[in-house]
């Protein structure tokens, strides 16, 4: 039987023009499957902080520099036992606390036994806004010719 | 939308609070109980592909 080598993998979900999708908005669901067989290799949540603002938005980032790998920044990290180079598909979905605003992203890649994917990890980007009607409240009832004041909250994922 | 007919289309202005936008419109005549007001709010951002939306419905009475 082929030996299985534990291989650490990090996945991060980034909001377009913003930071990491963290616990404040419910985090993200991450699944990693074997691309050929569909076998589930790992699943879990990305939870934690949204990252270091200055570092994420620094104007120039050098090669091999990390932008998101700071203490407390949300990440999904797992260890997958691999016996051979494995093609995988990584699916992410979030923010989980706002289902109406939830988005999905997918990437494919290879995992190599013992070649850990650390640092920023695989970074997948989600696009969109969390849009909420703040007023009127959902239980309000209106009569003919009412003037309606509408207030909405809009923020990045 | 009121009973599936558009009655207003407006841009919401900054409401003076972070991430909050505001506007107002007039509802027309309501003929009977349980007519429906359907509000769709969309958001977009210049120079990015960020778009968002939410929808909410309200009960109307004459």
Backbone of each chain as ProteinMPNN parsed JSONL, in Angstrom:
{"seq_chain_A": "XXXXXXXXXXXXXXXXXXXXXXXXXXXXXXXXXXXXXXXXXXXXXXXXXXXXXXXXXXXXXXXXXXXXXXXXXXXXXXXXXXXXXXXXXXXXXXXXXXXXXXXXXXXXXXXXXXXXXXXXXXXXXXXXXXXXXXXXXXXXXXXXXXXXXXXXXXXXX", "coords_chain_A": {"N_chain_A": [[0.846, -1.189, 0.0], [0.506, 2.202, -0.818], [2.283, 4.804, 0.846], [0.85, 7.37, 2.825], [1.129, 10.798, 2.785], [0.958, 13.431, 4.995], [-0.402, 16.504, 4.035], [-0.377, 19.87, 4.274], [-2.789, 22.384, 3.757], [-3.813, 25.61, 2.95], [-6.602, 27.771, 2.57], [-7.92, 30.799, 1.482], [-10.51, 33.235, 1.451], [-11.285, 36.033, -0.332], [-12.685, 39.277, -0.402], [-13.724, 41.196, -3.159], [-11.956, 44.147, -3.815], [-11.665, 44.568, -1.146], [-11.288, 43.039, 2.048], [-10.3, 39.993, 3.771], [-12.913, 37.578, 3.952], [-14.43, 37.391, 6.842], [-15.274, 36.282, 10.245], [-17.099, 38.192, 11.073], [-19.055, 38.461, 9.152], [-20.014, 35.97, 9.058], [-18.247, 34.185, 7.949], [-16.876, 31.73, 5.613], [-17.759, 28.811, 3.694], [-15.714, 26.062, 2.919], [-14.722, 23.644, 0.603], [-12.834, 20.846, -0.422], [-12.241, 18.764, -3.065], [-11.402, 15.687, -4.71], [-10.616, 16.087, -8.01], [-11.001, 14.28, -10.059], [-12.311, 11.943, -9.031], [-14.243, 12.963, -7.357], [-14.201, 12.571, -4.679], [-14.538, 13.638, -1.333], [-12.151, 15.55, 0.179], [-11.538, 17.42, 2.131], [-13.293, 19.66, 4.314], [-14.751, 22.608, 5.642], [-14.901, 25.614, 7.66], [-14.028, 28.977, 6.914], [-12.953, 31.075, 9.269], [-12.46, 33.942, 11.391], [-10.489, 36.957, 11.664], [-10.598, 39.885, 9.477], [-8.202, 40.686, 8.473], [-5.064, 42.517, 8.087], [-5.35, 45.793, 7.472], [-3.578, 47.79, 6.387], [-1.539, 46.234, 5.382], [-2.825, 44.655, 3.503], [-3.71, 46.532, 1.648], [-1.421, 47.769, 0.776], [0.478, 49.678, -1.528], [2.486, 48.541, -3.169], [3.343, 45.266, -3.722], [5.727, 42.861, -3.226], [7.214, 40.122, -5.058], [6.484, 36.942, -3.746], [5.853, 38.049, -1.324], [3.606, 38.084, 1.445], [0.197, 38.923, 1.882], [-2.004, 38.429, 3.372], [-1.476, 36.709, 5.404], [-1.465, 37.061, 8.402], [-1.434, 37.236, 12.009], [-4.429, 35.985, 13.373], [-5.978, 36.46, 11.138], [-8.633, 35.383, 9.076], [-8.835, 32.025, 7.937], [-8.984, 28.933, 6.186], [-7.66, 25.984, 7.141], [-6.224, 22.863, 6.537], [-5.283, 19.386, 6.748], [-4.31, 17.078, 4.495], [-4.104, 13.703, 3.739], [-2.001, 12.409, 1.337], [-1.176, 10.219, -1.31], [-0.265, 10.433, -3.81], [0.372, 12.783, -6.478], [-2.398, 14.921, -6.795], [-5.238, 15.951, -8.503], [-7.347, 18.619, -7.695], [-10.47, 20.199, -6.814], [-11.449, 23.252, -5.553], [-13.965, 24.636, -3.679], [-15.63, 27.539, -2.63], [-17.845, 29.378, -0.482], [-19.765, 32.111, 0.564], [-20.661, 35.292, 2.124], [-21.596, 33.521, 5.051], [-23.424, 34.391, 6.948], [-25.148, 35.974, 5.627], [-27.228, 34.952, 3.623], [-28.654, 35.878, 1.349], [-26.841, 37.421, 0.074], [-24.826, 35.768, -0.51], [-22.082, 34.337, -2.249], [-20.345, 32.291, -4.684], [-17.236, 30.667, -5.446], [-14.833, 28.962, -7.438], [-11.931, 26.944, -7.864], [-9.395, 25.123, -9.624], [-6.68, 22.907, -9.052], [-3.499, 21.341, -8.442], [-2.516, 19.088, -5.869], [0.393, 18.206, -4.166], [1.961, 15.473, -2.654], [3.184, 16.139, 0.542], [4.044, 18.665, -0.167], [3.482, 21.455, 1.208], [0.902, 23.92, 1.261], [1.17, 26.935, 2.261], [1.51, 30.127, 3.92], [-0.16, 32.787, 2.327], [-1.828, 30.994, 1.144], [-4.164, 29.257, -1.052], [-5.91, 31.697, -2.708], [-9.099, 32.766, -3.127], [-11.397, 34.825, -4.836], [-14.309, 36.65, -4.016], [-17.101, 38.375, -5.395], [-19.191, 41.208, -4.861], [-21.856, 42.731, -2.877], [-23.118, 43.196, 0.442], [-26.368, 43.848, 0.801], [-28.896, 45.487, 2.498], [-32.228, 46.166, 3.468], [-32.919, 48.685, 5.594], [-34.892, 50.372, 6.523], [-38.215, 50.658, 5.315], [-39.28, 48.646, 8.158], [-39.695, 45.091, 7.976], [-42.209, 44.222, 8.785], [-43.956, 46.261, 8.485], [-46.987, 47.885, 7.428], [-48.567, 49.435, 4.714], [-50.654, 52.179, 3.715], [-52.93, 53.521, 1.22], [-51.444, 55.924, -0.921], [-49.318, 56.527, 0.727], [-46.334, 58.089, 1.922], [-43.168, 56.853, 1.493], [-40.303, 56.203, 3.247], [-37.191, 55.145, 2.413], [-34.444, 53.24, 3.423], [-31.237, 51.971, 3.06], [-28.655, 49.64, 3.738], [-25.366, 49.198, 2.624], [-22.627, 47.222, 2.084], [-19.282, 45.958, 1.721], [-18.42, 42.525, 1.038]], "CA_chain_A": [[0.0, 0.0, 0.0], [1.292, 3.432, -0.887], [2.228, 5.59, 2.073], [0.127, 8.631, 2.719], [1.913, 11.895, 3.351], [0.087, 14.557, 5.366], [-0.088, 17.708, 3.268], [-1.163, 20.994, 4.808], [-3.327, 23.269, 2.717], [-4.578, 26.77, 3.395], [-7.458, 28.446, 1.598], [-8.483, 32.065, 1.966], [-11.534, 33.835, 0.598], [-11.089, 37.478, -0.334], [-13.753, 40.086, -0.989], [-13.188, 42.103, -4.178], [-11.7, 45.516, -3.372], [-11.831, 44.609, 0.303], [-10.383, 42.203, 2.832], [-10.696, 38.593, 3.886], [-14.284, 37.398, 4.434], [-14.195, 36.84, 8.17], [-16.381, 35.865, 11.113], [-18.078, 39.275, 11.221], [-20.151, 38.227, 8.209], [-20.349, 34.544, 9.093], [-17.201, 33.346, 7.356], [-17.141, 31.036, 4.348], [-17.625, 27.35, 3.659], [-14.674, 25.641, 1.978], [-14.632, 22.199, 0.378], [-11.786, 20.41, -1.353], [-12.567, 17.436, -3.586], [-10.605, 15.118, -5.792], [-11.266, 16.548, -9.245], [-11.341, 13.144, -10.915], [-13.246, 10.996, -8.42], [-15.273, 13.653, -6.577], [-14.045, 12.256, -3.258], [-14.352, 14.794, -0.454], [-10.862, 15.467, 0.86], [-11.578, 18.294, 3.312], [-14.361, 20.658, 4.322], [-14.8, 23.353, 6.886], [-15.231, 27.029, 7.578], [-13.028, 30.019, 7.098], [-13.39, 31.982, 10.322], [-11.381, 34.755, 11.933], [-10.526, 38.379, 11.345], [-10.57, 40.233, 8.057], [-6.831, 40.929, 8.038], [-4.362, 43.772, 8.389], [-5.752, 46.696, 6.385], [-2.419, 48.428, 5.735], [-0.781, 45.236, 4.623], [-3.614, 44.209, 2.356], [-3.848, 47.587, 0.642], [-0.151, 48.429, 0.469], [0.485, 49.912, -2.98], [3.351, 47.628, -3.916], [3.57, 43.975, -3.075], [6.791, 42.176, -3.929], [7.031, 38.688, -5.298], [6.595, 36.069, -2.574], [5.331, 38.692, -0.122], [2.253, 37.69, 1.807], [-0.676, 40.068, 2.215], [-3.121, 38.039, 4.231], [-1.052, 35.741, 6.429], [-1.121, 37.742, 9.645], [-2.116, 36.57, 13.131], [-5.861, 36.229, 13.55], [-6.713, 36.594, 9.874], [-9.422, 34.194, 8.764], [-8.231, 31.062, 7.028], [-9.339, 27.527, 6.342], [-6.44, 25.191, 7.03], [-6.495, 21.448, 6.717], [-4.18, 18.484, 6.427], [-4.873, 16.027, 3.65], [-3.142, 12.641, 3.454], [-1.919, 12.166, -0.113], [-0.204, 9.208, -1.728], [0.168, 10.749, -5.182], [-0.13, 14.085, -6.934], [-3.85, 14.792, -6.876], [-5.97, 17.12, -8.992], [-8.45, 18.925, -6.786], [-11.303, 21.376, -7.041], [-11.717, 23.948, -4.29], [-15.181, 25.451, -3.738], [-15.858, 28.392, -1.468], [-19.15, 30.025, -0.492], [-19.97, 32.99, 1.7], [-20.596, 35.186, 3.579], [-22.643, 32.597, 5.472], [-24.444, 35.065, 7.766], [-26.015, 36.757, 4.73], [-27.5, 34.044, 2.499], [-29.106, 36.579, 0.145], [-25.67, 38.039, -0.56], [-23.786, 34.751, -0.597], [-21.521, 34.079, -3.573], [-19.501, 31.1, -4.76], [-16.108, 30.675, -6.373], [-14.229, 27.641, -7.587], [-10.672, 26.867, -8.592], [-8.803, 23.803, -9.707], [-5.231, 22.916, -8.916], [-2.947, 20.057, -8.041], [-1.839, 18.991, -4.581], [1.521, 17.278, -4.255], [2.213, 14.937, -1.304], [4.263, 16.753, 1.314], [4.286, 20.054, -0.58], [2.448, 22.215, 1.927], [0.48, 25.214, 0.711], [1.047, 27.77, 3.459], [1.484, 31.561, 3.599], [-1.522, 33.237, 2.024], [-2.613, 29.852, 0.683], [-4.942, 29.512, -2.269], [-6.793, 32.838, -2.444], [-10.221, 32.869, -4.073], [-12.048, 36.133, -4.677], [-15.754, 36.765, -4.199], [-17.549, 39.705, -5.798], [-20.554, 41.529, -4.45], [-22.142, 43.556, -1.712], [-24.223, 42.863, 1.337], [-27.359, 44.926, 0.708], [-29.994, 45.246, 3.433], [-33.197, 47.246, 3.668], [-32.953, 49.01, 7.022], [-36.241, 50.914, 6.716], [-39.117, 50.301, 6.398], [-39.161, 47.302, 8.717], [-40.391, 44.101, 7.139], [-43.585, 43.972, 9.236], [-44.789, 47.452, 8.305], [-48.093, 47.826, 6.477], [-48.762, 50.786, 4.182], [-51.971, 52.501, 3.171], [-52.972, 54.298, -0.022], [-50.778, 57.222, -1.059], [-48.332, 56.758, 1.79], [-44.965, 58.444, 1.568], [-42.331, 55.784, 2.05], [-38.876, 56.517, 3.416], [-36.416, 53.919, 2.198], [-33.047, 53.342, 3.861], [-30.573, 50.697, 2.783], [-27.254, 49.496, 4.106], [-24.581, 48.542, 1.576], [-21.219, 47.071, 2.463], [-18.523, 44.921, 1.02], [-18.481, 41.213, 1.676]], "C_chain_A": [[0.887, 1.246, 0.0], [1.177, 4.212, 0.419], [1.525, 6.918, 1.811], [0.909, 9.713, 3.443], [0.972, 13.049, 3.696], [0.536, 15.836, 4.662], [-1.002, 18.84, 3.741], [-1.558, 21.944, 3.674], [-4.096, 24.403, 3.38], [-5.382, 27.331, 2.234], [-7.955, 29.724, 2.248], [-9.463, 32.609, 0.935], [-11.464, 35.342, 0.784], [-12.293, 38.156, -0.965], [-13.148, 41.085, -1.96], [-13.095, 43.524, -3.645], [-11.846, 45.651, -1.862], [-10.863, 43.613, 0.942], [-10.891, 40.765, 2.866], [-12.109, 38.506, 4.469], [-14.216, 36.662, 5.769], [-15.456, 36.515, 8.951], [-17.46, 36.928, 11.243], [-19.276, 39.075, 10.305], [-20.446, 36.721, 8.077], [-19.311, 33.627, 8.488], [-17.65, 32.687, 6.063], [-17.011, 29.526, 4.537], [-16.617, 26.989, 2.57], [-14.737, 24.123, 1.826], [-13.544, 21.919, -0.653], [-12.103, 18.974, -1.764], [-11.531, 17.0, -4.612], [-11.317, 15.431, -7.103], [-11.701, 15.39, -10.127], [-12.444, 12.267, -10.322], [-14.399, 11.681, -7.703], [-15.159, 13.394, -5.086], [-13.804, 13.528, -2.456], [-13.064, 14.607, 0.34], [-10.829, 16.308, 2.135], [-12.738, 19.256, 3.169], [-14.353, 21.36, 5.655], [-15.105, 24.809, 6.62], [-13.987, 27.891, 7.645], [-13.593, 30.998, 8.119], [-12.196, 32.759, 10.836], [-11.542, 36.203, 11.516], [-10.397, 38.631, 9.857], [-9.181, 40.635, 7.575], [-6.33, 42.319, 8.377], [-4.579, 44.742, 7.225], [-4.547, 47.287, 5.649], [-1.663, 47.439, 4.863], [-1.53, 44.79, 3.361], [-3.629, 45.257, 1.25], [-2.544, 48.324, 0.355], [-0.011, 48.525, -1.047], [1.366, 48.949, -3.764], [3.596, 46.374, -3.097], [4.629, 43.238, -3.878], [6.46, 40.716, -4.18], [7.287, 37.933, -3.998], [6.193, 36.757, -1.271], [3.946, 38.143, 0.169], [1.466, 38.938, 2.181], [-1.688, 39.698, 3.285], [-2.687, 37.194, 5.426], [-0.535, 36.46, 7.671], [-1.914, 37.105, 10.782], [-3.583, 36.975, 13.234], [-6.659, 36.356, 12.274], [-7.398, 35.27, 9.519], [-8.733, 33.325, 7.722], [-8.912, 29.71, 7.236], [-8.06, 26.735, 6.131], [-6.757, 23.742, 7.338], [-5.24, 20.646, 6.389], [-4.764, 17.288, 5.693], [-3.803, 14.957, 3.417], [-3.154, 12.289, 1.97], [-0.865, 11.112, -0.399], [0.333, 9.484, -3.126], [-0.28, 12.165, -5.513], [-1.605, 13.965, -7.295], [-4.47, 16.07, -7.444], [-7.175, 17.371, -8.088], [-9.24, 20.118, -7.312], [-11.646, 21.954, -5.675], [-12.933, 24.846, -4.501], [-15.278, 26.288, -2.478], [-17.2, 29.084, -1.628], [-19.284, 30.901, 0.737], [-20.408, 34.363, 1.234], [-21.819, 34.441, 4.137], [-23.725, 33.255, 6.327], [-25.425, 35.863, 6.912], [-26.323, 35.932, 3.484], [-27.919, 34.766, 1.222], [-27.939, 37.211, -0.608], [-24.559, 37.026, -0.825], [-23.367, 34.506, -2.052], [-20.66, 32.824, -3.511], [-18.331, 31.353, -5.701], [-15.466, 29.295, -6.348], [-12.872, 27.777, -8.27], [-10.225, 25.409, -8.656], [-7.293, 23.936, -9.6], [-4.777, 21.482, -8.643], [-2.411, 20.171, -6.62], [-0.782, 17.89, -4.701], [1.835, 16.774, -2.851], [3.411, 15.618, -0.647], [4.6, 18.174, 0.921], [3.179, 20.916, 0.022], [2.155, 23.544, 1.22], [0.189, 26.116, 1.897], [1.073, 29.254, 3.037], [0.047, 32.025, 3.382], [-2.425, 32.064, 1.652], [-3.239, 30.124, -0.674], [-5.932, 30.614, -1.953], [-7.853, 32.903, -3.539], [-10.978, 34.157, -3.777], [-13.551, 36.023, -4.916], [-16.109, 38.211, -4.538], [-18.933, 39.961, -5.217], [-20.629, 42.461, -3.275], [-23.159, 42.854, -0.83], [-25.158, 44.06, 1.305], [-28.522, 44.567, 1.623], [-30.936, 46.441, 3.422], [-33.288, 47.484, 5.165], [-34.31, 49.584, 7.415], [-36.93, 50.928, 5.366], [-38.846, 48.893, 6.915], [-40.062, 46.342, 7.95], [-41.843, 43.905, 7.544], [-44.49, 45.179, 9.019], [-45.839, 47.231, 7.229], [-48.368, 49.26, 6.02], [-50.163, 50.938, 3.617], [-51.831, 53.341, 1.905], [-52.224, 55.618, 0.113], [-49.791, 57.549, 0.053], [-47.017, 57.236, 1.184], [-44.027, 57.452, 2.251], [-40.872, 56.221, 2.067], [-38.096, 55.196, 3.333], [-34.958, 54.154, 2.621], [-32.404, 51.989, 3.673], [-29.12, 50.751, 3.253], [-26.537, 48.724, 3.017], [-23.147, 48.437, 2.054], [-20.571, 45.925, 1.715], [-18.626, 43.6, 1.77], [-17.412, 41.092, 2.752]], "O_chain_A": [[1.88, 1.324, 0.723], [0.106, 4.274, 1.023], [1.605, 7.492, 0.724], [1.301, 9.539, 4.596], [0.28, 13.582, 2.828], [1.712, 16.197, 4.696], [-2.225, 18.771, 3.621], [-0.772, 22.251, 2.777], [-4.925, 24.177, 4.262], [-4.928, 27.368, 1.09], [-8.358, 29.731, 3.411], [-9.276, 32.465, -0.273], [-11.569, 35.858, 1.897], [-12.851, 37.665, -1.946], [-12.168, 41.753, -1.631], [-14.06, 44.043, -3.084], [-12.121, 46.741, -1.359], [-9.765, 43.379, 0.437], [-11.779, 40.376, 2.107], [-12.46, 39.267, 5.371], [-13.974, 35.456, 5.813], [-16.556, 36.477, 8.4], [-18.619, 36.601, 11.498], [-20.39, 39.476, 10.642], [-21.05, 36.276, 7.101], [-19.477, 32.408, 8.511], [-18.679, 33.047, 5.492], [-16.275, 29.037, 5.394], [-16.652, 27.524, 1.462], [-14.798, 23.401, 2.821], [-13.367, 22.662, -1.619], [-12.217, 18.085, -0.92], [-10.887, 17.812, -5.277], [-12.483, 15.079, -7.283], [-12.677, 15.512, -10.868], [-13.39, 11.892, -11.014], [-15.431, 11.055, -7.462], [-15.938, 13.939, -4.304], [-12.995, 14.378, -2.828], [-12.908, 13.633, 1.077], [-10.166, 15.943, 3.105], [-13.125, 19.626, 2.06], [-13.991, 20.776, 6.677], [-15.509, 25.194, 5.523], [-13.023, 27.573, 8.342], [-14.593, 31.669, 7.86], [-11.058, 32.303, 10.735], [-12.611, 36.618, 11.067], [-10.125, 37.719, 9.076], [-8.997, 40.899, 6.387], [-7.064, 43.169, 8.88], [-4.056, 44.536, 6.13], [-4.508, 47.28, 4.419], [-1.212, 47.762, 3.764], [-0.935, 44.579, 2.305], [-3.569, 44.925, 0.066], [-2.563, 49.397, -0.249], [-0.335, 47.581, -1.769], [1.037, 48.58, -4.891], [4.002, 46.43, -1.936], [4.455, 43.012, -5.076], [5.54, 40.157, -3.583], [8.206, 38.262, -3.249], [6.19, 36.12, -0.217], [3.204, 37.781, -0.744], [2.017, 39.892, 2.731], [-2.172, 40.56, 4.019], [-3.465, 36.994, 6.359], [0.663, 36.468, 7.953], [-2.957, 36.497, 10.542], [-3.923, 38.158, 13.187], [-7.889, 36.361, 12.312], [-6.816, 34.193, 9.648], [-8.135, 33.817, 6.765], [-9.36, 29.393, 8.338], [-7.446, 26.806, 5.067], [-7.474, 23.439, 8.291], [-4.274, 21.164, 5.83], [-5.616, 16.575, 6.225], [-2.71, 15.272, 2.947], [-4.19, 11.918, 1.418], [0.21, 11.116, 0.2], [1.281, 8.837, -3.57], [-1.209, 12.687, -4.896], [-2.016, 13.043, -8.0], [-4.242, 17.156, -6.911], [-7.925, 16.45, -7.762], [-8.763, 20.916, -8.119], [-12.074, 21.241, -4.768], [-12.937, 25.705, -5.383], [-15.033, 25.792, -1.378], [-17.648, 29.35, -2.744], [-18.949, 30.473, 1.841], [-20.518, 34.58, 0.027], [-22.949, 34.712, 3.73], [-24.835, 32.729, 6.421], [-26.423, 36.372, 7.423], [-25.757, 36.174, 2.417], [-27.58, 34.321, 0.126], [-28.05, 37.502, -1.799], [-23.484, 37.384, -1.306], [-24.201, 34.473, -2.957], [-20.294, 32.355, -2.433], [-18.427, 32.152, -6.633], [-15.551, 28.566, -5.36], [-12.69, 28.622, -9.146], [-10.632, 24.581, -7.842], [-6.709, 24.942, -10.003], [-5.578, 20.548, -8.621], [-1.914, 21.222, -6.218], [-1.024, 16.814, -5.25], [1.964, 17.585, -1.934], [4.504, 15.664, -1.209], [5.375, 18.832, 1.615], [2.105, 21.086, -0.555], [3.045, 24.188, 0.665], [-0.899, 26.073, 2.471], [0.694, 29.584, 1.913], [-0.848, 31.694, 4.16], [-3.642, 32.132, 1.826], [-2.894, 31.09, -1.355], [-6.722, 30.481, -1.017], [-7.542, 33.072, -4.718], [-11.173, 34.53, -2.62], [-14.004, 35.398, -5.874], [-15.493, 39.148, -4.03], [-19.746, 39.044, -5.096], [-19.617, 42.92, -2.745], [-23.951, 42.032, -1.291], [-24.791, 45.156, 1.729], [-29.07, 43.468, 1.535], [-30.494, 47.59, 3.374], [-33.685, 46.595, 5.919], [-34.815, 49.316, 8.505], [-36.278, 51.189, 4.355], [-38.268, 48.058, 6.219], [-41.061, 46.744, 7.354], [-42.645, 43.46, 6.724], [-45.677, 45.122, 9.341], [-45.625, 46.503, 6.26], [-48.399, 50.184, 6.833], [-50.771, 49.991, 3.119], [-50.742, 53.809, 1.572], [-52.347, 56.328, 1.111], [-49.47, 58.714, 0.288], [-46.642, 56.839, 0.081], [-44.105, 57.251, 3.463], [-40.293, 56.562, 1.036], [-38.337, 54.264, 4.101], [-34.332, 55.137, 2.224], [-32.961, 50.97, 4.081], [-28.458, 51.786, 3.166], [-27.04, 47.708, 2.537], [-22.521, 49.442, 2.39], [-21.237, 45.052, 1.159], [-18.885, 43.566, 2.973], [-17.306, 40.053, 3.403]]}, "seq_chain_B": "XXXXXXXXXXXXXXXXXXXXXXXXXXXXXXXXXXXXXXXXXXXXXXXXXXXXXXXXXXXXXX", "coords_chain_B": {"N_chain_B": [[-42.217, 48.118, -6.988], [-45.688, 47.831, -7.458], [-48.135, 45.616, -7.108], [-46.936, 44.279, -9.265], [-46.43, 46.338, -11.061], [-44.277, 48.924, -12.011], [-43.695, 51.595, -9.841], [-41.922, 53.443, -8.941], [-38.563, 54.614, -9.369], [-35.508, 55.144, -8.11], [-32.499, 56.849, -7.105], [-30.589, 56.216, -4.286], [-29.418, 58.417, -1.805], [-26.44, 59.301, 0.032], [-26.792, 58.808, 3.47], [-25.619, 60.038, 5.586], [-24.611, 58.401, 7.476], [-22.242, 55.832, 7.965], [-22.058, 53.687, 5.227], [-24.79, 53.789, 4.733], [-27.752, 54.528, 2.914], [-30.283, 56.643, 1.507], [-33.681, 57.346, 0.508], [-36.85, 58.463, -0.895], [-40.279, 57.791, -1.77], [-43.551, 57.956, -3.327], [-46.45, 56.149, -2.607], [-49.04, 54.826, -4.608], [-52.625, 54.652, -5.124], [-54.29, 52.182, -3.179], [-56.225, 49.409, -3.809], [-57.38, 47.169, -2.596], [-57.267, 44.921, 0.261], [-54.178, 43.347, 1.135], [-52.691, 43.806, -1.165], [-49.498, 44.057, -2.804], [-46.397, 45.506, -2.097], [-43.32, 45.69, -3.593], [-40.005, 45.926, -3.086], [-36.946, 46.44, -4.6], [-33.581, 46.68, -4.045], [-30.593, 47.695, -5.433], [-27.016, 47.598, -5.764], [-23.965, 48.972, -6.934], [-20.525, 49.349, -7.905], [-18.204, 51.651, -9.06], [-15.598, 50.798, -11.306], [-15.121, 48.28, -10.274], [-16.166, 44.838, -10.202], [-18.191, 44.556, -8.44], [-21.391, 43.866, -7.412], [-24.621, 44.04, -5.959], [-27.715, 43.054, -4.391], [-30.986, 43.267, -2.939], [-34.232, 42.165, -1.944], [-37.45, 43.076, -0.836], [-40.726, 42.566, 0.435], [-43.919, 44.111, 1.081], [-46.959, 44.434, 2.911], [-49.992, 45.853, 1.73], [-52.738, 48.049, 2.344], [-56.013, 49.435, 1.735]], "CA_chain_B": [[-43.29, 47.549, -7.772], [-46.962, 47.678, -6.761], [-48.884, 44.632, -7.902], [-46.148, 43.969, -10.465], [-46.232, 47.524, -11.901], [-43.281, 49.809, -11.414], [-44.245, 52.892, -9.422], [-40.835, 54.38, -8.636], [-37.182, 54.203, -9.578], [-34.774, 56.266, -7.527], [-31.147, 56.649, -6.57], [-30.516, 56.541, -2.861], [-28.3, 59.309, -1.469], [-25.753, 59.025, 1.289], [-27.676, 59.212, 4.562], [-24.855, 60.661, 6.659], [-24.065, 57.342, 8.328], [-21.397, 54.943, 7.167], [-22.665, 52.588, 4.462], [-26.258, 53.874, 4.715], [-28.242, 55.36, 1.819], [-31.688, 56.948, 1.793], [-34.497, 58.008, -0.493], [-38.271, 58.328, -0.587], [-41.184, 57.775, -2.922], [-44.965, 57.973, -2.97], [-47.252, 54.99, -2.985], [-50.308, 55.226, -5.213], [-53.847, 54.155, -4.488], [-54.394, 50.743, -2.917], [-57.636, 49.103, -4.046], [-57.928, 46.147, -1.69], [-56.31, 44.377, 1.233], [-53.161, 42.364, 0.736], [-51.865, 44.12, -2.329], [-48.096, 43.852, -2.43], [-45.333, 46.433, -2.494], [-42.091, 44.908, -3.764], [-38.871, 46.854, -3.215], [-35.673, 45.833, -4.965], [-32.471, 47.62, -3.902], [-29.366, 47.181, -6.038], [-25.821, 48.401, -5.508], [-22.82, 48.684, -7.793], [-19.347, 50.147, -7.56], [-17.396, 51.964, -10.234], [-14.257, 50.224, -11.45], [-15.014, 46.902, -9.801], [-17.296, 44.008, -10.62], [-19.033, 44.325, -7.266], [-22.807, 44.166, -7.525], [-25.406, 43.392, -4.918], [-29.138, 43.374, -4.439], [-31.87, 42.602, -1.988], [-35.641, 42.406, -2.268], [-38.35, 42.919, 0.308], [-42.132, 42.822, 0.1], [-44.716, 44.699, 2.166], [-48.419, 44.34, 2.777], [-50.677, 47.129, 1.516], [-54.182, 48.076, 2.587], [-56.591, 50.679, 1.18]], "C_chain_B": [[-44.52, 47.457, -6.885], [-47.824, 46.785, -7.64], [-48.234, 44.428, -9.27], [-46.006, 45.136, -11.436], [-45.228, 48.451, -11.222], [-43.905, 51.158, -11.068], [-43.141, 53.892, -9.091], [-39.502, 53.744, -8.973], [-36.325, 55.36, -9.094], [-33.369, 55.847, -7.137], [-31.141, 57.061, -5.106], [-29.268, 57.391, -2.613], [-27.681, 58.898, -0.145], [-26.567, 59.605, 2.445], [-26.923, 59.844, 5.728], [-24.308, 59.673, 7.66], [-23.317, 56.365, 7.44], [-22.21, 53.83, 6.526], [-24.188, 52.644, 4.39], [-26.697, 54.896, 3.667], [-29.766, 55.494, 1.951], [-32.368, 57.597, 0.596], [-35.96, 57.85, -0.119], [-39.079, 58.333, -1.873], [-42.614, 57.703, -2.408], [-45.648, 56.702, -3.47], [-48.552, 55.495, -3.596], [-51.492, 54.659, -4.448], [-53.789, 52.635, -4.314], [-55.874, 50.394, -2.973], [-58.208, 48.13, -3.026], [-56.838, 45.64, -0.757], [-55.333, 43.404, 0.576], [-52.576, 42.595, -0.647], [-50.412, 44.159, -1.859], [-47.211, 44.968, -2.977], [-44.023, 45.649, -2.485], [-40.943, 45.882, -4.007], [-37.604, 46.065, -3.516], [-34.591, 46.908, -4.863], [-31.229, 46.98, -4.514], [-28.206, 48.126, -5.732], [-24.74, 47.991, -6.484], [-21.707, 49.659, -7.444], [-18.536, 50.383, -8.829], [-16.066, 51.232, -10.171], [-14.064, 48.874, -10.786], [-16.21, 46.131, -10.355], [-18.167, 43.668, -9.424], [-20.463, 44.79, -7.534], [-23.531, 43.453, -6.402], [-26.848, 43.812, -5.022], [-29.852, 42.694, -3.288], [-33.292, 42.996, -2.329], [-36.467, 42.223, -1.001], [-39.765, 43.275, -0.126], [-42.898, 43.298, 1.333], [-46.194, 44.551, 1.847], [-49.01, 45.742, 2.631], [-52.159, 46.976, 1.834], [-54.732, 49.402, 2.076], [-56.5, 51.842, 2.187]], "O_chain_B": [[-44.433, 47.065, -5.721], [-48.192, 47.147, -8.758], [-48.912, 44.408, -10.297], [-45.502, 44.942, -12.543], [-45.318, 48.724, -10.025], [-44.562, 51.783, -11.901], [-43.417, 55.086, -8.973], [-39.322, 52.529, -8.882], [-36.421, 56.461, -9.636], [-33.086, 54.677, -6.877], [-31.633, 58.131, -4.746], [-28.197, 57.11, -3.151], [-28.311, 58.24, 0.683], [-26.981, 60.763, 2.397], [-27.527, 60.155, 6.754], [-23.612, 60.061, 8.599], [-23.715, 56.107, 6.304], [-22.956, 53.121, 7.201], [-24.82, 51.654, 4.023], [-26.113, 55.972, 3.54], [-30.444, 54.589, 2.437], [-31.744, 58.289, -0.208], [-36.282, 57.181, 0.863], [-38.63, 58.81, -2.915], [-42.863, 57.432, -1.234], [-45.441, 56.257, -4.599], [-49.102, 56.496, -3.136], [-51.378, 54.246, -3.294], [-53.306, 51.91, -5.184], [-56.687, 51.001, -2.276], [-59.37, 48.241, -2.633], [-55.651, 45.896, -0.96], [-55.651, 42.739, -0.41], [-52.02, 41.672, -1.243], [-50.137, 44.278, -0.665], [-47.273, 45.319, -4.155], [-43.668, 45.023, -1.486], [-40.919, 46.581, -5.02], [-37.238, 45.146, -2.784], [-34.682, 47.939, -5.53], [-30.858, 45.861, -4.159], [-28.41, 49.313, -5.474], [-24.607, 46.816, -6.825], [-21.93, 50.665, -6.77], [-18.224, 49.452, -9.571], [-15.484, 51.072, -9.098], [-12.942, 48.371, -10.74], [-17.143, 46.715, -10.906], [-18.807, 42.617, -9.394], [-20.705, 45.958, -7.841], [-23.105, 42.391, -5.948], [-27.169, 44.81, -5.667], [-29.391, 41.692, -2.742], [-33.527, 44.041, -2.935], [-36.209, 41.325, -0.199], [-39.973, 44.169, -0.946], [-42.574, 42.942, 2.465], [-46.613, 44.544, 0.69], [-48.594, 46.684, 3.306], [-52.752, 45.919, 1.623], [-53.998, 50.387, 1.992], [-56.935, 52.954, 1.888]]}, "name": "protein", "num_of_chains": 2, "seq": "XXXXXXXXXXXXXXXXXXXXXXXXXXXXXXXXXXXXXXXXXXXXXXXXXXXXXXXXXXXXXXXXXXXXXXXXXXXXXXXXXXXXXXXXXXXXXXXXXXXXXXXXXXXXXXXXXXXXXXXXXXXXXXXXXXXXXXXXXXXXXXXXXXXXXXXXXXXXXXXXXXXXXXXXXXXXXXXXXXXXXXXXXXXXXXXXXXXXXXXXXXXXXXXXXXXXXXXXXXX"}
